[in-house]
Amino acid sequence: MEVKKDMQVKQVAVDKKPEFKNFPMVPRVVFGKGSFNQLGDILMPKRKHSEAPFIFLVDDVFENTELAQRVPLIFNDQIIFISAEEEPKTDQVDALVSKIKSEYQDLPSGIVGIGGGTLLDLAKAVAILLTNKGGSSEYQGWDLVQKPSIFHVGIPTISGTGAEVSRTAVLLGPEKKLGINSDYTTFGQVLLDPDLTQGVSKEQWFYTGMDCYIHCIESLTGTYLNAFSQSYGEKALELCKEVYLGDISEEDSRDKLMMASWHGGMSIAYSQVGVAHAMSYGLGYLLGVKHGIGNCLVFQHLEEFYPEGVALFNKMKEKHGIKLPTGICSNLSEREFETMIFVAMNMVPLWENALGKNWRDTITPEKLESIYRKI
């Protein structure tokens, strides 16, 4: 067939399709009182061979307790007890990775974190660094991890952080406090047993639960809000209100707060947190203030940004007789304030969610220092 030389080919304009996040979810989850007893059966199919152990990273408050005795050790499995008194650190992750590699010829079958957010984040980070070269501080940021982690399991013993469901492992590094945010960070299995949260102190129960509550407020009022994050955030907020303002039994409270934590973590998977979390990172980096109480210390002074959320927070605090510490920043030098502010202002996605692309029109170093000085 003859093609005419003067035939013109029409160019069809195609609108560029929007890009949507294709984020990972925990593929398997068990929920129920006493479900910890199923852990051995759950892990068995994941064992590669008898020389590839499971390494259990366990909060040291459980050392010499019944829970430690219930950990299903076989072959050359190992429990490593770790203190959760301080925030998880990059050098701590690197030391654990070095220890495991030096003791075993083969990679472990998996890492199991048992504890609060500190232990869960350590488990996620160790699982990643066992298969990725370099130190953990090199992966603090967004989507820097190149290779899949080994199989890892999260078992929370306190509810609120959402670490069991999130794609980040928040670490205190030499230069910043920031998460390893990647598709490979998410747990391959989570076990939610409300019975494991018995015995948590009232203050810790409040601070960690408020981490979940603040997740919800920041997600639901943020510029990144969408129907996906809203559906989870609204459910988590409803559960938080039942737990902290309702009249329910202690048993129901444990169940509901565990599910609030799950939903709260999911609410920020497709959105982000905001002002309180960004400023809490500054407190954590400079002063080692733990994440939950750090959020509370900041959030109480954020009426300008979250008026309804702060009012409800104050009701919860009053109902449970919680008195937040004061004078945390009273003796800091100008250099120390500058350090906290630098860390906080580098949490760009959090500020964009809270205030939009032009957030720097509102948030200045002077503004942040004025808030920190109230703490």
N, C-alpha and C positions, 0 to 999 in steps of 0.2 A: 504494500500500500504506500502510495506517495504522500509524503508529509509536506505540506506547504511551508516554505521558508518563512513566510511572514506571519505564521500562526503564533500568537502570543500565549504564553502560559500564565494563567491568572494566579496570583499569589493570594492564598486564603489566609486571612489574619486569624490566628488562633489565640484566644485569651490564655494567658498562663494560669495553670491550675494552682489553687492555693495549696500550700504544704501543710499537712496535719501531722502532729506528733504520733508516731507509732511506738508507744511505750510498752515495756514489758509489765506483766502482772505476775504475781506469785502463782505458779501453775497448780500447786497442790496445798490445801490447807485442811487441818483437822481442828474442830472446835468441840469442846465438851469437858465437863468436870471429870477428872480422872483419865483424860486422854493421853497424859504423859506416859501411862503404862503401855501404850501402843508403840512407843518410840523404837524399841528394838525391832519389831516387825516392819516398821516403816523404813528403817535403815538397811535392813538385810538385802533387798534387791539392788541397792546402790553400792554394795561392797564389791570392789574389783577382784580382790583375792585376799588371802589371810595375812599377807605382808603389807597390805595397804590399809592402814588404820583409819578409824574416825578419831578426830581430835576434838575434844569437848572443851570449849572455853567457858568457864563457869564463874559467876560472881562468888568471890571468896566468903561471902556471908553464909554460903551453903556448905562450906567445908565442915566435915564431921557432923553433917545433918542427915536426916532420912532421905532428903532429895538426892544428895550426892550418892547415897547407897543405891538409889533406884536407877542411876544412869546405867544403861545396858552395855557394859564393857565386855568385849570378847576379843580373842586374839591379842594383838598388841595395841589396842586402843589406849588412849591416854586422856586423863583429865588434867587441864591446866587451870588452877584457880587464880583469878585475877581480881584485884581490888577495883571497885567502881567509885572510889572516893574522889578521883580526879577525872577530868575529861579525857577521852581516848586520844592518844598522841601518835604522830607519824613514826617517831623513833620506837615506840612501843610495838607498833605493827611490824616494823622492820626487824626488831629483836625476836618476835614470835616466829616470823617467817624463817629467819636464820636458824633458830632453834629446831624447828620442824625439819628443815632441809638437812641439817647436820645429823639428826637422829634416825632418819629414814631414807633408804635408798630410793624408794619409789614415792611418787606423790600420794598423799593420803586419799582415801576414798571420799572424804569430805570433812568439812568443819561444821561443828554444831555450837551455836552461841546460846547460852542459857543465862538470862539475867535481864537487866533493864537496857535502856538505849545504848549505854556504854559498851556492854558486852555484845549486843547485836551489831553495832557498828564495827567493833573490832573483828567479829567473825566475818562480816562482809569484806572488810578490807584485807584480812589475811587470805581469804579465799581467792581474791583477785591477785594479790602480790605473789602467790605461789606459782602463778603461770605467766606473770608479766615481769619483765626485767626492770631493774632499777629500784629506787626507793619509793615509798608510798607518797612522799610529798610531791613527786613528779606527776601524780595523777589527781591532785586536788584541783578540781575544776569541772568543766562540763564535757563529757564524751571524749576523754583522753585515753581511756583504756582500749587497747587494741585486741587483746585475746580473751576468750571466755575464761571465767574463773572455774575453779573446781566446784563440785556440788556443795552447797551450804544450806544449813537449816537454822531457822530462828525460833526460839522458844522464850517468849517474854514472861518475866516473873513480876512485872509491874506494868500497868497500862497507862498509855497517854502519849508516848513519844511518836508513835506511828512508824518507828524504825523497822518493825516487822514487815511492813508492806512497801516501804519507800525504796527508790532507786538511788539512794545516796548513803554514804558512810561518812559522817561528819567527824573530822579529825583536827586536832590542834597541831599545827606544823611549825616549823622554825620561823616562817614569815607570815603565816595567816592561819585563821581557823576557817576551814572550808571543807565541803564534802567531796568525796570521790563520787561524782554523779555520772552514772553510765548504765547502759542496758544490761551490763554484766554484774551489776551490784545487787540486784534483786535476789532474794532468797529463792531457792528451788522448792523449798518445802517450809511451811510454817505450822507450828503446833500451838494452838490456843487452849490452854487449860486454866480456867478461872481459879481453880483451887491453888494454883501456884502463886497467886497474888495475896494470899492470906499472910498476915503478919507484917505487912508494910506499915511503916510509921505514918501517923496522920499527916505530918508535914510533907513527907515525900509523896504520899497519895495525892495531896492537894497540888503540890508543885508540878508533878508529872501530869496529872489530869488537866491542869491549866495549860500545859503545853498543847494538849489536844484542843482545848477550848479556844486558845488563841490561834491555832491553825485554822479553825473554822471561821473566826471573825475576820482574819486577814484574807482568807480565800474568798469568802462570800462578799466582801466589800472591795475586792481587787479589780483592776482593769482587765485582768486575764480571765475573769469569770466566764464560764460557759455552762451549758446544761449538764455536762458530765460532772464537772467539779461541784456544781451547785447541788446536784442530787445527793452526792456523798456528804458534802459539807452540812447541808440542812439536817440530814439524819444524825450526823455526829453531834451537831449543836443541840438537837432535841434530846439526845441521850445524855449529854453533859448536864443539861438543865434538870433532867430527872435525877441524876446521881447527886448533884451538888445543891439543888434547891428543892427536890421532891422529898417525899416521905416513903422511902422504900427500904426493904430489908438489906442487911449487909451482903447476903448472898446474891440478891438481884443486882445490887450495886456493882459487885465484882463482874458479873456477866455483862452488864450494860456498859461499864467503862471499858472493858476489853473490846467490845464491838465499837464503841465510840472511837477508840484509838485506831482501829482498823479503818473505819470510815473516814476519820480525820486525815489519816495518811493518804488514803485514796483521793481525798478532795484536793490535795495539793499536787497529786501526780500529774494532773492535766492543767494545773494553774501554778500558783506560787504562794509563799507566805509574804510577810510585809515588814512594817516598821519595827515592831517589837523584836522579831527574829534577827533582823539586820543589826540592830543595836546590841542585842544579846551576844552576838558573835564578838563584838568588841570587848564586852565585859569578860567573856570566856577566854579570849586570847590574852588579854593583859593580866587579869586577876584570877583566872582559873575558876570563875563563878560557873557552877553547873547550869546546864541548859534550861531546865525547868524553872528554877528559881530566878535565873537571869531574865527569862521572859516576863515573869511576874514583876520583878523589880522595875523593868522598863515600862511594861504595859500600864501600870497604875498611873503613869504620867502622860498617857497618850490620848487624853480626852479630845484634843484638837482633831485627831485622825479617826478615832473610833469611839465617839461619845456614848452610844448605846452599849457597846461592848464593854467599855470600862465601867459603866454604871452597874451592869450585871455582874461583872467581876467583883466589884466592891461588895455587892450583896452576898455573893458566894463566900468571900473572905470573911465577912462579918458572921454569917451563919455558922461557919466552922471554927471561929475564934482564931483565925490565922493572923499573926503579927509578922509582917515582913521586916527583915533587918534594915537598919538605917545607917547612914554615914559611910556607905561602902566606898564612895568616891570623894570623901571629904578631904583627904590628905594627899590627893594626887597632884603631881607636878603638871605644868603645861605640856611638857614632852609626853607624859603619860596620857593626857587627854588627847593629844595629837595622834598617838598610836591607836587608841580605841576608835577615834573618828576615822582614821585611815582604813582600818579593818572594816568598819561598818559601811563606809561609803563605797567600798569595792564590791559590795553585794548588789551589783547593778540590777539583776533580774528581780530581786525582792523590791527594790525601790520603784522599778517600772510597774510592777504589779500594784503596788500601793498607790502610786501617784501619777503614773503615766510616763511617757517618753520625756516630758519636760520636768521631771522630778527635781532636777537641780535648781529650778527656779524657787522651790520651796525649801529644799534641804541644803543647808550650808553648814560648814564646820561650826560656825557660831551657834546655829540652831541646835545641833547635836550636843555641843558642849553644855548648853543651858539645860538640856534634859538630863544629861549625865550628872550634872552637879546637884540635881534633886535627889539622886539615888544614895 
